[in-house]
Structure formats: C-alpha cells, structure tokens
Amino acid sequence: MNGTLKLAVIGVGALGRHHARILSEMEGVELIAVADPNEKQGRSVAESCGCNWTNDYRTLIKSVDAVSVVVPTFLHKQVGGDFLSKDVPVLMEKPLAGNVEDGEALVRLADEHSIPLQVGHIERFNPAFQEIADWTGEPKYIRTERVSPYAFRSMDIGVVHDLMIHDIELCLSLTQEMPTRVEAFGASLVGGREDAVQARLYFPNGCIADLTVNRVSPTPSRNIQCWSETGCATADLTTRIVKKFSPTPMMQSGQFPFDLAQSGERTIDELKTQVFGTFIEPQEVQASNDDALTAELTSFIDAVRHRHRPIVNGRDALAALRVAETVLECVESHCWDGTKEGRVGPSALLKFYSADSADGSDSAAA
C-alpha cells in the first residue's frame, strides 16, 4: 500500500488513548476516528487527536485500512473478528484473546484473508530486552519478575493474562520452543481472579524459566535475567539498564578461581579482588529510551503497508496463550494442603478467611 493509510483505534481507555495519540502524529498515517462507548472519553480523545468519534466501531469497517483494537479481552474475538473478516488488518492488544479457542479463530481469520494480525506484546520492542536477546544466544535459564500495584483495571482477566503473558511470550521468543512441562501455583489476594502466580517452564533444549508475577505489590518492578553459554545478562525493563557478565579469556582457557585458590598459586585476598575483571567481565549498558509503543505501532504500519508477517504475529501470541492456559490449569488445580480433599485453587486463602469471619473464629488472626 502506497500513500496515506487510514486507521482507527477501537477503545481509547488508559492504553488506547496513547495508541490514538501516537498514530495521529505518525507520518503516512491518518487517524480518521476513535471508537468508544464512553462518549465523554471518546470525544475528548478524538478532539485532542483531531479525528472523529463514534460509539459503534462497526461503522468504521469500510472506511479504514487497518485498526488498533484496545478493548477488554472478552471483546477481542468479536471486535477483531469483525474487522479481519472484512480484510482489515488488526493490531490486537495483548492477550490475543481470552482463551485458546477464540485465539485460534482470530488467527484462522487472518490466515484465510492473508492479512496482518499483530498482537501487542510490547516488551518485544523494549530496547533493554532486545539488548539481551541479541547478546544471549541460546538460553539455558531465564528468570523474570513483573509486579505492580493493584490498578483496578483489566479486572476481566487475572494476572496470568494481564502480566505473565508478557514474560511467557518473551521466553518463547528467546528459546524458539514450546515448553514440554509447566508447573505453577497462585493466589487471589484481593478477590476476583488470581493476582499472584509463580510458574516454572521446562523447554526441550534443557532451558528452565522461572516466572514471577504479582499485581498487588506496593512497588512496581519488571526484570529479566538470562543465562547462556555467553554468560549472564540482567535487564531492568523499566530503567532499561542492562548488566552483562561474561567469562574472560582466562576463564575460557580453563583457569578458574576455585582451582587457583586450592593450589595456592594466588592468595584468597588477591582472588577476591579479581573475580570481577580478571575472571568475569562485567558490563553495564543503558539501552535506548526509544518509546516501545511507538516502535510497536510503527512495526504494525510497516506490516500493513508491505503486507508482511508482523514481528509479533497472531501465531506467536497464540503460542503464548496456550502456555498461559496451561499455567492457569496448574493454578486452578494446585492443592494447598497436598490433597484434593483440602484447599484447592487460587481462592483458597480468601475462602479460608471468609469462613473464619462467618463463624466468628479467630483462627485466621492467630
């Protein structure tokens, strides 16, 4: 497609309004409208972006070259399907859908109509992650942590689809494999769905990934650590500080601090000062501060214009969704007392407190 592309944003809440802002400023793109059932919110965003507002996204289907869909997860299949079935490329905010079956339907529509379906796994566009991915090589251990205060949004999904889906997709991207085994447990902390989950993924190449998420944390944190034959790298995905630790030529030649200490060739005090520098080379990199959402939207526009496979396409997102579903199955079946006759699932603790409150027991406080 040459010339100006006409786009619309469906859903302009906390995240969608930023999609609209960036697209309205993008060269070669005309944001013709935003769609949102909330008239006040919709008109406000439309006015600031210099476009029209509608409360019915279906009126835009014949007027756009592509859309960014940023609606609640339970609406993804319906809204995305309406556009894909009419040959309109879609950028779908993550997760792809609320379940694997709906995700499969969206991917099938994109394939049948031979049009781009990109999914908003924005961390793939985070320069700090890209720094790790380029440096690491084949990973053998991955550790992620993603925690945040309770935002009272995305309440139609739990923390696995809300936060962990990001890190699942990053792990699949790094390993280029699907896990052969998944272990997980989690808990609801404030009611509703699961809020904190710990998962371990086992991959065919021997890599193990430990994923921690919690959306009821007093402070936010987003980190990833990756071990490989290249060394170890850690990245703060918020500050974008990347730290790399790799073996020096001395280590690679087989001269190890432990052996030198045992042989007495060097003193312990001497070796203590040489671990980092002589044997292990530390590096610290400040990754680019380029905006990841802008990079994501630019990538989508490029895929639409040239009709090529998006960097994070529907099949990538569907694979992450499959793993997420397995994690949720583990969370739902976890036996807190070691038996199915005991407490089972993420709501076990809250049910325990509720039962104590109902019968006047003080056991929970004790």
Disulfide bonds with the S-S distance in Angstrom:
none
